[in-house]
């Protein structure tokens, strides 16, 4: 569901930082590369059990489609997550499973 499509950003680095104050961030390193950082602890402590998946999809959208406005990303995220198969969710979680963690 989150295929690269027409995105110019072919390379997305992923990491975990459990000390940052945000659920997730996306940095644009150059025209072809971006870095997504997720705070798994903050997401895990959220009353919304699906927050981690929502955050990952939200940040993946930013990374793959940098021209989308924040409100568009927020609008698209629940539409994408609700249509994801179990396998797609599993694959997305696995992209972050091997990421280096800061602030465990």
Secondary structure, 3 states (H helix, E strand, C coil): CCCCCCCCCCEEEEEEECCCCCCEEEEECCCCEEEEEECHHHHHCCCCCCHHHHHHHHHHHHHHCCCCCHHHHHHHHHHHHHHCCHHHHHHHHHHHHCCCEECC
